[in-house]
């Protein structure tokens, strides 16, 4: 049930123009300091996961590995997406809350 809330919050954030998706845009938003949260698909390549894990550690941005490319893309109303950045602190906080309760 929590997964649906995470995906619907991602969808809302996307409709509000508060997400950036795809490797290049996600990286740009993290490095510019605008990203409040990064989500990488669980089925992304190991290189992609390592790249974003290191980048998010360096720039102090929370990162989560969640679902798969198709699910993330579908939530955003797009084709498959391996990575996305949430640019709004409010949306990021809500998504993190649901992801944290799902982990425990």
PyMOL commands that set and color helices and strands:
alter all, ss='L'
color gray80, all
select helices_A, chain A and resi 2-15+23-32+46-59+69-75+89-103
alter helices_A, ss='H'
color red, helices_A
select strands_A, chain A and resi 19-21+37-41+62-66+83-86
alter strands_A, ss='S'
color yellow, strands_A
deselect
rebuild
show_as cartoon
